[in-house]
């Protein structure tokens, strides 16, 4: 997963602070004299900069003045006896009580007099971080690198907003590794920081003439990532990176107004507006292979025939529909019925969850996804990853729009969720559902090797159970595999509101599954505590390991 962030312009105040500007980096002795001269030159320029107060070198050892090549009262060496990690910087700032603007740079970066503009920004007063694209230094005519959205070498945070002790454990990755800048930005965004990349305001310079690098792709810090499009540069000018081509993406996201990290706010506003108006709503989402089955089925019905390629796809993937999504369809007629019910949910929606076009899901459902986007012009599409509520704990979780509602949680983990309800505020340190009353219902567990009747039989029986509790809840949050959109549509047509959250719903209640250990290790690092639990054995279907690597268990 990659968060695509478009930087705002840095805000400048009419008055400046007198807070110190401190630089943090790590000095080292490289293999060549030419490279050493570059690193020394950067250190010297930073030390000579009148706007810089102190330079903290958090080194693997203490270097002599001769090795540093620079003598300055500004320089303070600290022996940390290892390669520098971002957590080391935050720990040192907190432990030593260092105040002011803390500028974290790679050793081959220097700043010019524009660094003094920091004192006129709002960094001291707002929870913000600067992540700055560099200029390539060539003595006469420095050029902006790219301009790229995936590369930053300078990060600036005011001491008023240093990450807390518990948060710093997520920053234990090293400077200089590929992807470290994208990982740092991702973490700061999900911790509620506004990330600003305004390279023309504060200019930083990279000095490295050699093209060879010491690292390999195996050294890359693993995703999730975030990239930051620098402020002030047209989309067409931004270099493609990490599979993201902004020029191609812009028209397919209505100018970057859809399918974005900020869609948490879209969800919040939409839900709040509907509740204020007293109107019911349905929020489905484009699923995975379920979307292929549904849309290919609709195409077949419209053409009056089953295309041989589609028939082959149905035959090849039908087993995965039962194993992974829990949906058993033994005939073409059953597939067409599933298609009809799935599409009905999209027909009834004003807001639909979709996937980013540069992600891992889209390539597997490209044709059916594009079909949905073309067919449904009126609904707004939001980023399905906005359902990953743990990314919004430090902003305004969309679930807070449900304040005071009677909620029905539709989940195979109903028993574990019930056990967590009284302590739910201890999972993330906030109550995701303030003033709500919560009840649960368990849908059919038909994944993996669990027996199942034809999907429509299982669905009809479950809908009867839902009908039996009509009027006891206001909004349903749904996670039930390939039945999700179908169940949401039934709930909506019987007079309630429904949101297809998907499998991540268990994480709202601290029920940890393997998927999030693999794909969201930073979230586990940030929030895992004694209140979290794994699903009970009774909640594991037979042969659960075969479902996407036991992703929910």
C-alpha positions in Angstrom: 0.0 0.0 0.0 1.2 3.5 -0.9 -0.4 6.7 0.3 -0.3 9.4 -2.4 0.0 12.8 -0.8 0.0 16.1 -2.5 1.9 18.7 -0.5 0.4 22.0 0.5 2.4 25.2 0.4 4.1 25.9 3.6 2.4 28.7 5.6 4.6 31.7 6.5 3.8 34.0 9.4 4.5 37.7 9.6 6.6 37.2 12.7 9.5 34.8 13.3 10.4 32.8 16.3 13.9 32.8 17.8 13.9 29.0 18.3 17.2 27.2 17.5 17.8 25.3 14.3 19.5 22.0 14.9 20.9 19.6 12.3 21.1 15.8 13.0 23.0 13.4 10.9 25.7 10.7 11.0 29.3 11.2 9.9 31.3 8.3 8.5 34.5 7.6 6.6 33.6 6.4 3.1 35.7 4.2 0.9 37.1 6.9 -1.4 38.7 10.2 -0.8 36.4 11.9 -3.4 33.3 10.7 -1.4 34.9 11.8 1.9 35.5 15.3 0.4 31.8 15.5 -0.5 30.7 14.6 3.0 33.2 17.0 4.7 32.0 19.8 2.3 28.4 19.3 3.4 29.4 19.3 7.1 31.5 22.4 6.6 28.7 24.3 4.8 26.2 23.4 7.5 28.6 24.5 10.2 29.3 27.8 8.4 25.6 28.5 7.9 24.7 31.4 10.3 21.1 30.2 10.7 22.2 26.8 12.1 22.5 26.7 15.9 24.0 23.2 16.5 25.0 20.1 14.5 24.6 16.8 16.3 26.6 13.9 14.8 25.2 10.7 16.1 28.1 8.5 15.1 29.3 4.9 15.2 32.3 6.3 17.0 33.9 9.6 17.9 36.0 11.0 15.1 39.0 13.2 15.4 39.0 16.8 14.1 41.4 15.6 11.3 38.9 12.9 10.3 36.0 15.3 10.3 37.9 17.9 8.4 35.9 20.6 10.1 36.4 22.4 13.4 33.4 24.1 14.8 31.8 24.8 18.2 28.5 24.0 16.7 29.4 20.3 16.2 28.5 17.9 19.0 29.5 14.2 18.5 27.6 11.4 20.2 28.8 7.8 20.1 25.8 5.6 19.5 28.0 2.7 18.2 25.8 1.7 15.3 24.4 2.9 12.0 21.9 5.7 12.7 18.2 5.0 12.9 15.4 7.5 12.9 14.4 6.4 16.3 17.8 7.3 17.6 17.3 10.9 16.6 13.9 11.1 18.3 15.2 9.4 21.4 18.2 11.7 21.6 16.1 14.9 21.2 13.7 13.8 23.9 16.4 12.5 26.3 18.5 15.7 26.0 15.6 18.1 26.0 16.7 19.6 22.7 14.3 22.3 21.6 13.6 24.1 18.3 13.5 23.1 14.7 15.2 19.7 14.3 16.5 19.1 10.8 17.4 15.5 10.1 19.6 15.0 7.0 21.7 12.5 5.2 25.4 13.1 5.5 25.7 14.3 1.9 23.1 17.1 2.3 23.7 20.8 3.1 21.3 23.6 3.6 21.6 27.2 2.5 20.4 30.5 4.1 16.8 29.6 3.3 16.8 27.3 6.3 16.2 30.5 8.4 12.7 30.6 6.9 11.8 27.8 9.2 11.4 30.4 12.0 8.6 32.0 10.0 6.7 28.8 9.4 4.0 27.2 11.5 6.0 24.1 12.3 6.3 25.2 16.0 2.6 25.5 16.3 1.1 22.7 14.2 1.7 19.0 14.0 3.7 19.0 10.8 6.8 17.6 9.3 8.7 18.9 6.3 10.0 16.2 4.0 12.0 18.0 1.3 13.0 17.1 -2.2 16.6 18.1 -2.8 18.5 20.0 -5.4 21.5 18.2 -7.0 24.6 20.3 -6.4 26.8 20.9 -9.4 28.6 24.1 -8.2 27.1 26.4 -10.8 23.4 25.5 -11.5 21.7 23.2 -9.0 18.8 21.3 -10.4 15.8 19.9 -8.5 16.0 16.1 -8.4 13.3 14.9 -10.8 11.1 16.5 -9.6 10.3 13.3 -7.8 7.6 12.4 -5.3 9.3 9.4 -3.8 12.6 10.9 -2.7 13.4 13.2 0.3 16.7 13.6 2.1 15.8 16.3 4.7 13.1 16.0 7.4 12.2 18.8 9.8 10.1 18.5 12.9 9.8 21.0 15.7 10.6 19.7 19.2 7.0 20.6 20.3 5.9 17.6 18.2 8.5 14.9 18.6 7.0 11.5 18.4 6.2 9.9 21.8 8.1 7.1 23.4 5.6 4.5 22.4 5.6 5.8 18.8 9.3 5.8 18.3 9.5 2.0 18.3 8.1 2.1 14.7 11.0 4.2 13.5 13.8 1.6 14.0 15.0 1.6 10.4 18.3 3.0 9.2 19.2 6.2 7.4 20.2 5.7 3.8 18.3 2.5 3.1 16.1 2.5 0.0 12.5 3.3 1.0 13.4 4.8 4.3 12.1 8.2 3.2 8.8 6.7 2.0 8.4 4.7 5.2 9.1 7.7 7.4 6.5 9.8 5.6 3.9 7.0 5.8 4.4 6.7 9.6 4.2 10.5 10.1 1.0 10.7 8.1 -0.7 7.9 10.0 0.4 9.6 13.3 -1.5 12.7 12.2 1.3 14.9 10.9 0.7 17.1 7.9 3.7 16.5 5.6 5.0 19.4 3.6 7.3 19.1 0.6 7.9 22.7 -0.5 11.5 22.5 -1.9 11.6 26.1 -3.3 10.9 27.5 0.2 13.8 25.8 1.9 16.5 24.6 -0.4 18.6 21.6 0.4 21.5 20.3 -1.7 22.8 16.8 -2.4 26.5 16.3 -3.1 27.2 12.9 -4.7 28.9 12.8 -8.1 29.3 9.0 -8.3 26.3 7.1 -9.6 27.3 3.8 -7.9 25.5 3.0 -4.6 26.4 0.6 -1.8 22.9 -0.7 -1.3 20.8 -3.2 -3.2 17.1 -3.8 -3.6 17.3 -6.4 -0.7 18.2 -3.5 1.6 14.9 -1.7 0.9 12.8 -0.9 3.9 9.5 -2.8 3.4 6.2 -1.0 2.6 3.7 0.4 3.3 4.9 3.7 2.0 3.8 7.3 1.4 5.0 9.6 -1.4 4.7 13.4 -1.3 4.2 15.3 -4.5 6.3 18.5 -4.2 4.3 21.7 -4.0 4.3 24.0 -7.0 5.1 21.6 -9.8 2.6 20.4 -12.5 1.5 16.8 -12.6 3.1 16.3 -16.0 6.5 17.3 -14.6 6.6 14.7 -11.8 8.7 11.7 -12.5 6.9 8.3 -12.3 7.9 6.2 -9.3 6.8 3.1 -7.4 4.4 2.3 -10.2 2.6 5.7 -9.9 2.3 7.8 -13.0 0.5 11.0 -12.0 -0.2 12.1 -15.6 -2.2 8.9 -16.3 -3.7 8.8 -12.8 -5.1 12.4 -12.8 -8.0 11.9 -15.2 -9.0 8.5 -13.7 -9.4 10.0 -10.2 -11.1 13.2 -11.2 -8.0 15.3 -10.7 -7.0 13.4 -7.5 -10.3 14.1 -5.8 -11.1 10.4 -5.5 -9.3 7.3 -4.2 -7.0 9.0 -1.8 -5.9 8.9 1.8 -8.1 11.9 2.7 -11.2 9.9 1.9 -11.5 9.2 5.6 -13.0 12.7 5.8 -15.3 11.9 2.8 -16.7 9.0 4.7 -17.1 11.0 7.8 -18.9 13.8 6.1 -21.2 11.6 4.1 -22.2 9.5 7.0 -22.8 12.5 9.3 -24.8 14.2 6.6 -27.1 11.2 6.1 -27.6 10.7 9.8 -28.4 14.4 10.3 -30.9 14.2 7.5 -32.4 11.0 8.9 -31.8 9.2 5.6 -30.6 5.6 5.2 -27.5 4.9 3.2 -25.5 2.0 1.7 -21.8 2.0 1.2 -20.6 -1.0 -0.8 -17.2 -1.6 -2.3 -15.5 -3.1 -5.3 -14.3 -6.4 -4.0 -11.6 -8.7 -5.5 -12.5 -11.8 -7.6 -16.1 -11.3 -6.5 -16.1 -8.2 -8.6 -14.9 -10.2 -11.6 -17.6 -12.8 -11.2 -20.3 -10.2 -10.7 -19.3 -8.0 -13.6 -18.5 -10.8 -16.0 -21.9 -12.2 -15.2 -23.6 -9.0 -16.0 -21.7 -8.8 -19.3 -22.9 -12.3 -20.2 -26.5 -11.5 -19.3 -26.4 -8.3 -21.5 -24.9 -10.1 -24.4 -27.2 -13.1 -24.0 -24.3 -15.6 -24.1 -21.4 -16.7 -22.0 -18.2 -15.9 -23.7 -15.8 -18.9 -23.8 -13.0 -16.9 -22.1 -15.4 -15.9 -19.3 -16.6 -19.4 -19.0 -13.0 -20.6 -18.7 -12.4 -17.9 -16.0 -15.4 -19.0 -14.0 -14.2 -22.6 -14.1 -10.7 -21.7 -13.1 -11.5 -19.3 -10.2 -14.7 -20.7 -8.8 -12.8 -22.8 -6.4 -11.2 -19.7 -5.0 -14.6 -18.1 -4.6 -15.6 -20.9 -2.2 -12.2 -21.2 -0.5 -11.4 -17.5 0.0 -14.8 -15.7 -0.2 -17.0 -18.5 1.1 -19.3 -18.3 -1.9 -20.4 -21.7 -3.5 -21.8 -21.5 -7.0 -22.3 -24.8 -8.8 -23.9 -23.5 -12.0 -23.9 -20.7 -14.5 -27.4 -19.8 -13.2 -26.0 -19.5 -9.7 -23.2 -17.2 -10.9 -25.8 -15.0 -12.7 -27.8 -14.8 -9.5 -24.8 -13.7 -7.6 -24.0 -11.1 -10.2 -27.5 -9.7 -10.0 -27.4 -9.3 -6.2 -23.9 -7.9 -6.1 -24.6 -5.3 -8.8 -27.8 -4.3 -7.0 -25.7 -3.0 -4.2 -23.7 -0.8 -6.5 -27.0 0.4 -8.1 -28.3 1.6 -4.8 -25.1 3.5 -3.7 -24.0 7.1 -3.8 -20.6 6.3 -2.3 -18.6 3.2 -3.4 -15.2 1.9 -2.2 -12.5 1.5 -4.9 -8.9 0.6 -5.2 -5.9 2.7 -6.2 -4.8 2.0 -9.8 -1.1 1.6 -8.8 -1.8 -1.0 -6.1 -1.7 -4.8 -5.9 -5.4 -5.4 -6.2 -6.2 -3.5 -9.4 -4.2 -5.6 -11.8 -6.2 -8.7 -10.9 -9.6 -7.1 -11.5 -8.6 -4.5 -14.1 -11.4 -5.1 -16.7 -14.2 -5.5 -14.1 -13.0 -2.5 -12.1 -12.9 -0.3 -15.2 -16.3 -1.5 -16.1 -17.7 -0.4 -12.8 -16.0 3.0 -13.0 -17.4 3.6 -16.4 -20.9 2.5 -15.6 -21.3 4.4 -12.4 -20.6 8.0 -13.2 -22.8 9.6 -10.5 -21.6 7.9 -7.3 -18.4 9.2 -5.6 -15.6 6.6 -5.3 -13.5 6.6 -2.1 -10.3 4.7 -1.3 -11.2 1.3 0.2 -8.1 1.6 2.4 -9.9 4.3 4.2 -11.6 1.4 6.0 -8.2 0.7 7.6 -9.3 2.7 10.6 -5.9 2.4 12.3 -4.5 4.9 9.8 -6.7 7.6 11.2 -6.4 7.2 15.0 -4.6 10.5 15.2 -6.9 12.4 12.9 -10.7 12.1 12.8 -11.7 8.5 12.4 -14.7 8.2 10.1 -16.4 5.9 12.7 -16.8 9.0 15.0 -19.6 10.1 12.6 -21.6 7.1 14.0 -21.6 8.7 17.5 -24.7 7.6 19.5 -25.9 5.1 16.9 -27.1 1.6 17.5 -24.6 -0.5 15.6 -24.8 -4.1 14.3 -21.5 -5.8 13.7 -21.7 -8.6 11.1 -18.6 -10.7 11.6 -17.4 -14.2 11.9 -15.5 -13.0 15.0 -18.7 -12.0 16.8 -17.7 -13.9 20.0 -14.3 -12.4 20.2 -15.7 -8.9 19.5 -18.3 -9.3 22.2 -15.6 -10.1 24.7 -13.8 -6.9 23.7 -16.6 -4.4 23.7 -16.2 -3.2 27.3 -12.5 -2.6 26.8 -12.6 -1.4 23.2 -11.2 2.1 24.0 -8.0 0.4 25.2 -7.2 -1.1 21.8 -6.0 2.2 20.1 -6.3 4.5 23.1 -9.6 6.0 21.8 -13.1 4.7 21.5 -13.8 4.3 17.8 -17.6 4.2 18.5 -18.4 6.8 21.2 -21.8 6.6 22.8 -22.8 3.7 20.5 -24.6 0.6 21.6 -23.2 -2.5 19.8 -24.7 -5.8 19.0 -23.2 -8.6 16.8 -24.4 -11.3 14.5 -22.3 -14.1 13.0 -22.8 -14.8 9.3 -22.4 -18.2 7.7 -18.8 -19.5 8.0 -18.4 -21.2 4.6 -14.8 -20.5 3.8 -12.0 -23.1 3.3 -13.1 -26.7 4.0 -16.3 -25.7 5.8 -19.4 -27.2 4.2 -21.7 -24.9 2.3 -25.0 -25.1 0.4 -25.5 -23.1 -2.7 -24.7 -19.4 -1.9 -28.3 -18.2 -2.4 -29.5 -20.7 0.2 -27.0 -19.6 2.7 -27.7 -16.0 2.0 -31.5 -16.4 2.3 -31.2 -18.1 5.6 -28.9 -15.4 7.0 -31.2 -12.6 5.7 -34.0 -14.3 7.6 -31.9 -13.9 10.8 -31.3 -10.3 9.9 -35.0 -9.7 9.4 -35.7 -11.1 12.8 -33.7 -8.3 14.4 -35.0 -5.5 12.3 -35.5 -2.3 14.2 -33.0 -3.1 16.8 -30.1 -1.3 15.1 -29.5 1.8 13.0 -26.3 1.1 11.0 -24.6 -2.3 10.2 -20.9 -2.7 9.7 -20.3 -5.7 7.6 -17.5 -8.3 7.1 -18.7 -11.6 5.6 -16.4 -12.5 2.7 -18.1 -12.7 -0.7 -21.5 -12.0 0.8 -20.5 -8.5 1.9 -22.2 -6.4 -0.8 -25.2 -8.7 -0.9 -25.8 -8.5 2.8 -25.4 -4.8 2.8 -27.9 -4.4 0.1 -30.4 -6.5 1.9 -30.0 -4.5 5.1 -30.4 -1.3 3.1 -33.6 -2.4 1.3 -35.1 -3.5 4.6 -34.8 0.0 6.1 -31.3 0.2 7.7 -28.0 1.7 6.8 -25.1 -0.6 5.9 -21.3 -0.2 5.3 -19.3 -2.9 3.8 -16.1 -2.6 5.9 -14.6 -5.9 4.9 -12.2 -8.2 6.7 -10.4 -5.4 8.4 -13.4 -4.9 10.7 -11.9 -7.4 13.2 -9.0 -5.0 13.7 -11.4 -2.3 14.9 -11.8 -4.5 18.0 -8.2 -5.7 18.4 -8.7 -9.1 16.8 -5.3 -9.6 15.2 -5.0 -11.7 12.0 -1.9 -12.8 10.0 -2.7 -10.4 7.1 -1.9 -7.4 9.3 1.2 -8.9 10.8 2.5 -9.4 7.3 1.2 -6.2 5.6 0.8 -3.7 8.4 3.7 -4.5 10.8 4.0 -0.8 11.7 0.4 -0.7 13.0 1.1 -3.8 15.1 4.2 -2.1 16.5 2.4 1.2 17.2 -0.7 -0.2 18.8 -0.4 -3.9 19.9 -0.9 -4.1 23.7 -2.2 -6.6 26.3 -5.8 -5.9 25.2 -5.4 -7.4 21.8 -6.1 -11.0 21.1 -6.1 -13.6 18.3 -9.3 -15.3 17.1 -10.4 -18.2 19.1 -10.0 -21.8 17.8 -13.8 -22.0 17.5 -13.7 -19.1 15.0 -11.2 -20.8 12.7 -12.8 -22.7 9.8 -11.4 -26.1 8.9 -8.2 -25.7 6.9 -8.2 -22.0 7.6 -4.5 -21.9 6.6 -5.6 -22.3 3.0 -7.4 -18.9 3.0 -4.8 -16.5 1.8 -2.2 -17.7 4.2 -4.6 -17.8 7.2 -5.1 -14.0 6.7 -7.8 -13.5 9.2 -6.5 -15.9 11.9 
